[in-house]
């Protein structure tokens, strides 16, 4: 599925383009598989601000679901684009 490679001394994960994730829409209740490119992962400072999102291919609803540590690991390894949310300390 994935392999490790080293480019310029930095390890990277090479992910197959065929990686797919099972998902479901809470609105239309449709179940489907999505490619990594169809998902987005946001990692915040807490559980409340860490989530993944996608658009339901059936009804077009924007879906946002919480992502625990295991989900974050699986999505990251699967090549899902990740946004790291940072807060600026007060006084900066």
HELIX and SHEET records of a PDB file:
HELIX    1   1 UNK A   36  UNK A   38  5                                   3    
HELIX    2   2 UNK A   47  UNK A   49  5                                   3    
HELIX    3   3 UNK A   69  UNK A   77  1                                   9    
SHEET    1   A 2 UNK A   2  UNK A   7  0                                        
SHEET    2   A 2 UNK A  10  UNK A  15 -1                                        
SHEET    1   B 2 UNK A  20  UNK A  24  0                                        
SHEET    2   B 2 UNK A  31  UNK A  35 -1                                        
SHEET    1   C 4 UNK A  62  UNK A  66  0                                        
SHEET    2   C 4 UNK A  51  UNK A  55 -1                                        
SHEET    3   C 4 UNK A  40  UNK A  43 -1                                        
SHEET    4   C 4 UNK A  81  UNK A  84  1                                        
END                                                                             
